[in-house]
Amino acid sequence: MNVKSRLTLMSFLQFFVWGAWLITIANYWFGTKQWDGTQFGAIFATMGFASLVMPTLTGIIADKWVNAEVLYGILHILYAGVLFYIPQVNSPNTFFWVMLLAMCFYMPTISLSNSISYTTLKSGAFDVIKDFPPIRVWGTIGFIVAMWTTNLTGNKATAYQFYIAGLAALGLGVYAFTLPKCRPQNLIDEKKSFAQTLGLGAFKLFANYKMALFFVFSMFLGGALQLTNAYGDVFLDEFKLFPSYADSFVIKYSTIIMSISQVSETLFILAIPFFLKRFGIKKVIVIAMLAWVLRFGFFAFGDPAGHLWMIILSCVVYGMAFDFFNISGSLFVETSTTPKTRSSAQGMFMMMTNGFGAVFGSLVSGWMIDKYFTKHYTNIQSLATVVNSDPQNEHLLTFLKNKGISVLANGDLSRALDVKNWHHIWLSFTIYALVITIAFAIMFKHKHSLAEEKAIEEIVH
């Protein structure tokens, strides 16, 4: 197997071990464990907490003491071990700490996989700009295949999704030890303080009003990404409560439907050069924000029957929402900073979106959904009214039985059933994204510079 093929396999597995549970964990949390929404928000926040520190710490270790591929393999084996343990956890509080540990092992491997690819390609005299993107796209394919695997094996709500991811992570960890050697480069300046090494000096960029404004909006929009990752699949799956949608393809294969988002992501990357050249960075960012508005809005009014097209379109516009913001935002940082501060600024951009933004979006959305958009039904008649059904409907009674809930002689339920108002949940997210879009369009003043034009030309050609 040649070098590029070996890196392609690494990229595929890197995101397979994440995609096997990331989109479906909500089904396990709400459907199987039946834990509450506020605590679930904290679960997705673990990715943000881990992203704030761990990539930098492991980067220091790989630069000074341990081969990158060895550290990468060790982290994946540790990640696999935690995934194997997750099904044994029966407390939501314990689940948080276990998942935080898993994310501390996994999140640094994303940047390490890029570093291994860059180092290996350069040492083999390959063109990184030309040869890396085709390798990286297999990561997205791996994510999609993982989602399909979890869904088609009937494990989108079971603990086996963690075993699927764990086995793949264990295999990737062992495989990593066979990759080309990526020895420590000792590029970190010994004179730097610990705070500077961690990249905390990048907070000085907030002294620039324009950069500070951009980073703040990056945080707010970073929160939006977590909303669809956290709740998209469980939103579709919970239509099974309604007898009229009981036999819908969308419910049975909700994870496959959601994978359209990742397919869209790979396709919209190809359109970015055209949009950047035609509209410029600010307008492309605004377009990305409007795409988030559409993403949530289509979910708010979609359903598995007459409005299935809205759900499909929501998945399609995701690619524009995700790609256009991340790439145009990175390009803005690249062209608006000096060579001395550029790396720190890019790190800050990622920290605000995947770190602070992820934590903000996860915690606030979990609390909000649990407090304002979840109703606890204790009577079969009131529940039947909500789902447009009869109290004696066989599907409804079977659904309750599968939840471990029985109907008492007086019509009360043996315990309350939590039902989320998904229409208002997605509508509130739509308003959130719209407010951010309007505020950004008005407050963020930006015009093309020569450096920006040159950078866009390089992407186009």
C-alpha positions as CSV (number, residue, x, y, z in Angstrom):
1,M,0.0,0.0,0.0
2,N,1.5,3.3,-1.0
3,V,1.8,6.3,1.3
4,K,-1.2,8.2,0.1
5,S,-3.4,5.1,0.4
6,R,-2.2,4.6,3.9
7,L,-3.0,8.1,4.9
8,T,-6.4,7.8,3.2
9,L,-7.2,4.8,5.4
10,M,-6.1,6.7,8.5
11,S,-8.4,9.7,7.5
12,F,-11.3,7.3,6.8
13,L,-11.0,5.6,10.2
14,Q,-10.3,9.0,12.0
15,F,-13.8,10.1,11.4
16,F,-15.5,6.7,11.3
17,V,-14.7,6.3,15.0
18,W,-16.5,9.6,15.7
19,G,-19.5,9.3,13.3
20,A,-20.5,5.9,14.6
21,W,-22.0,7.6,17.7
22,L,-21.9,11.4,17.4
23,I,-25.2,11.8,15.5
24,T,-27.0,8.9,17.2
25,I,-26.0,9.4,20.9
26,A,-29.1,11.5,21.5
27,N,-31.3,8.4,20.6
28,Y,-29.4,6.4,23.2
29,W,-29.6,9.2,25.8
30,F,-33.3,10.1,25.4
31,G,-34.7,6.9,23.9
32,T,-32.9,4.2,25.8
33,K,-31.7,5.8,29.0
34,Q,-34.5,8.4,29.1
35,W,-32.3,11.0,30.8
36,D,-33.1,14.7,30.7
37,G,-32.2,17.4,28.2
38,T,-30.1,19.8,30.4
39,Q,-27.7,17.0,31.2
40,F,-27.5,16.0,27.6
41,G,-26.4,19.5,26.6
42,A,-23.4,19.0,28.9
43,I,-22.5,15.8,27.1
44,F,-22.0,17.7,23.8
45,A,-20.1,20.4,25.7
46,T,-17.4,17.9,26.5
47,M,-16.1,18.3,23.0
48,G,-15.7,22.0,23.5
49,F,-14.0,21.6,26.9
50,A,-11.6,19.1,25.4
51,S,-10.9,21.3,22.4
52,L,-9.9,24.2,24.5
53,V,-6.7,22.6,25.9
54,M,-6.0,19.1,24.7
55,P,-4.9,19.7,21.1
56,T,-2.3,22.2,22.3
57,L,-1.0,20.0,25.0
58,T,-0.6,16.9,22.8
59,G,0.9,19.2,20.1
60,I,3.6,20.2,22.6
61,I,4.2,16.5,23.5
62,A,4.5,15.5,19.8
63,D,6.8,18.4,19.1
64,K,9.2,17.8,22.0
65,W,9.2,14.2,23.1
66,V,7.0,11.6,21.3
67,N,6.6,10.6,17.6
68,A,3.3,12.0,16.4
69,E,2.1,8.6,15.0
70,V,2.9,6.9,18.3
71,L,1.1,9.5,20.4
72,Y,-1.8,9.3,17.8
73,G,-2.0,5.5,18.2
74,I,-1.9,5.6,22.0
75,L,-4.7,8.2,22.2
76,H,-6.9,6.1,19.9
77,I,-6.4,3.0,22.0
78,L,-7.2,4.9,25.2
79,Y,-10.3,6.4,23.4
80,A,-11.4,2.9,22.4
81,G,-11.0,1.7,26.0
82,V,-13.4,4.5,27.3
83,L,-15.9,3.8,24.5
84,F,-16.0,0.1,25.6
85,Y,-16.7,1.2,29.1
86,I,-19.6,3.7,28.2
87,P,-22.3,1.0,28.0
88,Q,-21.7,0.1,31.6
89,V,-22.5,3.7,32.8
90,N,-26.0,4.1,34.4
91,S,-25.8,7.6,35.8
92,P,-26.0,10.7,33.6
93,N,-23.5,12.5,35.9
94,T,-21.0,9.7,35.5
95,F,-21.7,9.6,31.8
96,F,-20.5,13.2,31.5
97,W,-17.2,12.5,33.1
98,V,-16.6,9.4,31.1
99,M,-17.5,11.2,27.9
100,L,-15.2,14.1,28.8
101,L,-12.4,11.6,29.2
102,A,-13.2,10.1,25.8
103,M,-13.1,13.5,24.2
104,C,-9.8,14.4,25.9
105,F,-8.4,11.4,24.1
106,Y,-10.2,11.9,20.8
107,M,-10.2,15.6,20.0
108,P,-6.4,16.0,19.8
109,T,-6.2,13.2,17.2
110,I,-7.9,15.4,14.6
111,S,-5.1,17.9,14.6
112,L,-2.5,15.1,15.0
113,S,-3.9,13.2,11.9
114,N,-3.5,16.4,9.9
115,S,0.1,16.8,11.2
116,I,1.0,13.2,10.3
117,S,-0.4,13.7,6.8
118,Y,1.4,16.9,6.2
119,T,4.7,15.6,7.5
120,T,4.5,12.3,5.6
121,L,3.5,14.0,2.3
122,K,6.3,16.6,2.6
123,S,8.9,13.9,3.4
124,G,7.8,12.0,0.4
125,A,8.1,15.1,-1.9
126,F,4.3,15.2,-2.5
127,D,2.5,18.5,-3.1
128,V,0.5,19.0,0.1
129,I,-1.9,21.5,-1.4
130,K,-2.7,19.2,-4.3
131,D,-2.6,15.8,-2.5
132,F,-4.0,16.4,1.0
133,P,-7.6,17.4,0.1
134,P,-8.4,14.1,-1.7
135,I,-7.0,12.3,1.4
136,R,-9.1,14.4,3.8
137,V,-12.3,14.0,1.9
138,W,-12.2,10.3,2.9
139,G,-12.6,11.4,6.5
140,T,-16.1,12.7,5.6
141,I,-16.8,9.5,3.7
142,G,-15.7,7.6,6.8
143,F,-18.1,9.6,8.9
144,I,-21.0,8.9,6.5
145,V,-20.2,5.1,6.4
146,A,-20.1,5.0,10.2
147,M,-23.6,6.7,10.4
148,W,-25.0,4.2,7.9
149,T,-23.4,1.3,9.7
150,T,-24.9,2.3,13.0
151,N,-28.3,2.8,11.4
152,L,-28.4,-0.3,9.2
153,T,-27.3,-2.6,12.0
154,G,-30.2,-1.3,14.1
155,N,-28.0,0.3,16.7
156,K,-28.8,4.0,16.5
157,A,-30.4,3.8,20.0
158,T,-28.4,1.0,21.5
159,A,-25.1,0.8,23.4
160,Y,-23.6,-1.2,20.4
161,Q,-22.9,2.1,18.6
162,F,-20.0,2.7,21.1
163,Y,-18.7,-0.9,20.5
164,I,-18.7,-0.2,16.8
165,A,-16.7,3.0,17.3
166,G,-14.5,1.3,19.9
167,L,-13.5,-1.6,17.7
168,A,-12.6,0.8,14.8
169,A,-10.7,3.1,17.2
170,L,-8.7,0.1,18.6
171,G,-7.9,-1.0,15.0
172,L,-6.8,2.6,14.1
173,G,-4.6,2.8,17.2
174,V,-2.7,-0.3,16.3
175,Y,-2.5,0.7,12.6
176,A,-1.1,4.1,13.6
177,F,2.1,2.4,14.9
178,T,2.8,1.2,11.4
179,L,2.6,4.6,9.8
180,P,5.8,6.5,8.7
181,K,7.8,7.9,11.5
182,C,7.0,11.5,12.4
183,R,9.7,12.4,14.9
184,P,9.6,15.4,17.2
185,Q,10.8,18.6,15.5
186,N,11.5,20.7,18.6
187,L,10.1,23.7,17.0
188,I,8.7,25.2,20.2
189,D,10.7,28.2,21.4
190,E,12.2,27.4,24.8
191,K,12.0,31.1,25.7
192,K,8.2,31.1,25.4
193,S,6.2,31.2,28.6
194,F,3.7,28.4,29.3
195,A,0.8,30.7,28.6
196,Q,2.4,31.6,25.2
197,T,2.9,28.0,24.4
198,L,-0.7,27.2,25.0
199,G,-1.7,30.0,22.6
200,L,-3.2,32.3,25.3
201,G,-1.3,35.2,23.9
202,A,-3.8,35.1,21.0
203,F,-6.3,36.8,23.3
204,K,-4.4,40.0,22.6
205,L,-6.1,39.9,19.2
206,F,-9.3,41.1,21.0
207,A,-7.7,44.5,21.2
208,N,-8.5,44.9,17.5
209,Y,-12.2,45.7,17.4
210,K,-12.8,44.1,14.0
211,M,-11.1,40.8,15.0
212,A,-12.8,40.8,18.4
213,L,-16.2,41.2,16.7
214,F,-15.4,38.4,14.2
215,F,-14.3,36.0,17.0
216,V,-17.5,36.8,19.1
217,F,-19.7,36.0,16.1
218,S,-17.6,32.9,15.5
219,M,-18.5,31.7,19.0
220,F,-22.2,32.3,18.5
221,L,-22.2,30.5,15.2
222,G,-20.1,27.7,16.5
223,G,-22.9,27.0,18.9
224,A,-25.3,26.4,16.0
225,L,-23.2,23.5,14.7
226,Q,-23.7,21.6,18.0
227,L,-27.5,22.0,17.8
228,T,-27.9,19.9,14.6
229,N,-25.3,17.4,15.6
230,A,-26.9,16.9,19.0
231,Y,-30.6,16.9,18.1
232,G,-31.0,16.3,14.4
233,D,-31.3,12.5,14.5
234,V,-33.3,12.2,17.6
235,F,-35.7,14.9,16.2
236,L,-36.5,12.6,13.2
237,D,-36.6,9.4,15.4
238,E,-39.1,10.9,17.8
239,F,-41.7,11.1,15.0
240,K,-42.3,7.5,15.8
241,L,-44.5,8.6,18.7
242,F,-47.1,9.7,16.1
243,P,-49.1,6.8,14.7
244,S,-49.5,8.6,11.4
245,Y,-45.7,8.4,10.8
246,A,-45.2,5.0,12.3
247,D,-44.1,3.2,9.1
248,S,-42.1,6.1,7.7
249,F,-38.8,5.4,6.0
250,V,-37.4,8.5,7.7
251,I,-38.0,7.2,11.2
252,K,-36.4,3.8,10.5
253,Y,-33.4,5.3,8.6
254,S,-33.2,8.7,10.3
255,T,-29.4,8.5,10.5
256,I,-29.1,7.8,6.8
257,I,-31.3,10.8,6.1
258,M,-29.0,12.9,8.3
259,S,-26.0,11.7,6.4
260,I,-27.2,13.8,3.4
261,S,-25.7,16.7,5.4
262,Q,-22.2,15.2,5.2
263,V,-22.6,14.4,1.5
264,S,-23.7,18.0,1.0
265,E,-20.6,19.1,2.9
266,T,-18.3,17.4,0.4
267,L,-20.1,18.9,-2.6
268,F,-20.3,22.5,-1.4
269,I,-16.5,22.6,-0.9
270,L,-16.2,22.5,-4.6
271,A,-18.4,25.7,-4.9
272,I,-16.5,27.8,-2.4
273,P,-14.0,29.3,-4.9
274,F,-16.8,30.5,-7.2
275,F,-18.7,32.1,-4.4
276,L,-15.6,33.7,-2.9
277,K,-14.5,35.2,-6.2
278,R,-18.0,36.5,-7.0
279,F,-19.2,37.8,-3.6
280,G,-16.1,38.2,-1.4
281,I,-15.5,37.0,2.1
282,K,-18.1,39.0,4.1
283,K,-21.0,38.1,1.8
284,V,-20.0,34.5,1.8
285,I,-20.0,34.5,5.6
286,V,-23.5,36.1,5.5
287,I,-24.6,33.5,3.0
288,A,-23.4,30.8,5.4
289,M,-25.3,32.4,8.3
290,L,-28.5,32.5,6.2
291,A,-28.0,28.9,5.4
292,W,-28.1,28.2,9.1
293,V,-31.4,30.0,9.3
294,L,-32.7,27.8,6.5
295,R,-31.3,24.7,8.1
296,F,-33.2,25.3,11.3
297,G,-36.3,26.7,9.6
298,F,-36.8,23.7,7.3
299,F,-36.5,21.4,10.3
300,A,-39.1,23.5,12.2
301,F,-41.8,22.9,9.5
302,G,-40.6,19.5,8.1
303,D,-42.1,16.1,8.8
304,P,-41.6,12.6,7.5
305,A,-44.7,12.7,5.2
306,G,-46.0,15.8,3.3
307,H,-43.1,18.0,4.2
308,L,-40.3,15.5,3.8
309,W,-38.8,17.8,1.2
310,M,-38.1,20.4,3.9
311,I,-36.1,17.9,5.9
312,I,-34.1,16.9,2.8
313,L,-33.4,20.6,1.9
314,S,-32.4,21.2,5.5
315,C,-29.7,18.5,5.1
316,V,-28.7,19.9,1.7
317,V,-28.1,23.5,3.0
318,Y,-26.0,22.2,5.9
319,G,-23.1,21.8,3.5
320,M,-23.3,25.5,2.6
321,A,-23.8,26.6,6.3
322,F,-20.8,24.6,7.5
323,D,-18.3,24.9,4.7
324,F,-18.8,28.5,3.7
325,F,-18.4,29.8,7.2
326,N,-15.4,27.7,8.2
327,I,-13.4,28.2,5.1
328,S,-14.3,31.9,4.5
329,G,-13.7,32.6,8.2
330,S,-10.3,31.0,8.1
331,L,-9.5,33.0,4.9
332,F,-10.5,36.2,6.7
333,V,-8.2,35.4,9.5
334,E,-5.4,34.5,7.1
335,T,-5.6,37.8,5.2
336,S,-6.3,40.1,8.2
337,T,-3.3,39.2,10.4
338,T,0.4,39.5,10.2
339,P,2.7,36.4,9.7
340,K,3.7,36.8,13.3
341,T,0.2,36.5,14.7
342,R,-1.4,34.4,11.9
343,S,-1.0,31.0,13.6
344,S,-2.3,32.3,16.9
345,A,-5.3,33.9,15.2
346,Q,-6.2,30.7,13.4
347,G,-6.0,28.8,16.6
348,M,-8.2,31.4,18.3
349,F,-10.8,31.0,15.4
350,M,-10.9,27.3,16.1
351,M,-11.1,27.8,19.8
352,M,-14.0,30.2,19.5
353,T,-16.0,27.9,17.2
354,N,-15.2,24.4,18.4
355,G,-14.3,25.3,22.0
356,F,-16.2,28.2,23.5
357,G,-18.9,28.1,20.8
358,A,-19.5,24.3,21.3
359,V,-19.7,24.7,25.1
360,F,-22.1,27.7,24.8
361,G,-24.4,26.0,22.2
362,S,-24.5,22.7,24.0
363,L,-25.2,23.9,27.6
364,V,-27.7,26.6,26.7
365,S,-29.7,24.5,24.2
366,G,-29.8,21.6,26.7
367,W,-31.1,23.8,29.5
368,M,-33.6,25.7,27.2
369,I,-35.1,22.5,25.6
370,D,-35.6,20.9,29.0
371,K,-37.1,24.0,30.7
372,Y,-39.2,25.5,28.0
373,F,-39.9,22.9,25.3
374,T,-40.4,19.6,27.1
375,K,-43.8,18.6,28.5
376,H,-44.3,15.7,30.9
377,Y,-47.5,13.8,30.0
378,T,-49.1,11.7,32.8
379,N,-52.4,10.8,31.2
380,I,-53.1,8.7,28.0
381,Q,-55.9,11.0,26.8
382,S,-53.8,14.1,26.8
383,L,-51.0,12.3,25.1
384,A,-53.3,10.8,22.5
385,T,-54.6,14.3,21.7
386,V,-51.0,15.6,21.1
387,V,-50.2,12.8,18.7
388,N,-53.6,13.1,16.9
389,S,-54.6,9.6,17.9
390,D,-57.0,7.5,19.9
391,P,-56.2,6.4,23.5
392,Q,-56.7,2.8,22.4
393,N,-54.4,3.1,19.4
394,E,-52.3,0.0,19.2
395,H,-49.2,1.8,18.0
396,L,-49.4,4.3,20.8
397,L,-49.8,1.6,23.5
398,T,-46.9,-0.4,22.0
399,F,-44.7,2.7,22.0
400,L,-45.5,3.2,25.7
401,K,-44.9,-0.4,26.5
402,N,-41.4,-0.3,24.9
403,K,-40.7,2.7,27.1
404,G,-41.6,0.7,30.2
405,I,-44.8,2.7,30.7
406,S,-48.2,1.1,31.4
407,V,-51.7,2.7,31.3
408,L,-53.5,2.5,34.6
409,A,-57.3,1.8,35.0
410,N,-58.1,5.5,35.4
411,G,-56.1,6.5,32.2
412,D,-53.0,7.8,34.0
413,L,-49.6,6.6,33.0
414,S,-47.4,4.6,35.4
415,R,-44.8,7.3,35.0
416,A,-44.6,10.5,33.0
417,L,-43.6,10.5,29.3
418,D,-41.4,13.5,28.2
419,V,-42.4,14.9,24.8
420,K,-40.4,17.7,23.1
421,N,-42.0,20.4,21.1
422,W,-39.6,20.1,18.1
423,H,-41.5,22.7,16.0
424,H,-40.8,25.4,18.6
425,I,-37.3,24.2,19.4
426,W,-36.2,24.5,15.8
427,L,-38.2,27.8,15.4
428,S,-36.3,29.3,18.3
429,F,-33.0,28.2,16.8
430,T,-34.1,29.7,13.5
431,I,-34.7,33.1,15.2
432,Y,-31.4,32.8,17.0
433,A,-29.5,32.3,13.7
434,L,-31.5,35.1,12.0
435,V,-30.6,37.6,14.8
436,I,-26.9,36.7,14.5
437,T,-27.1,37.0,10.7
438,I,-28.7,40.5,10.8
439,A,-26.4,41.7,13.5
440,F,-23.3,40.5,11.7
441,A,-24.3,42.1,8.4
442,I,-24.9,45.4,10.1
443,M,-22.0,45.5,12.6
444,F,-19.2,43.8,10.7
445,K,-17.6,46.3,8.3
446,H,-15.3,44.7,5.8
447,K,-14.0,45.5,2.3
448,H,-11.8,43.5,0.0
449,S,-8.0,44.0,0.3
450,L,-5.3,43.2,-2.2
451,A,-4.1,40.3,0.1
452,E,-7.7,39.0,0.2
453,E,-8.0,39.1,-3.6
454,K,-4.7,37.3,-4.0
455,A,-5.7,34.6,-1.5
456,I,-9.0,34.0,-3.3
457,E,-7.3,33.8,-6.6
458,E,-4.9,31.1,-5.2
459,I,-7.9,29.1,-4.1
460,V,-9.6,29.4,-7.5
461,H,-6.6,28.4,-9.4
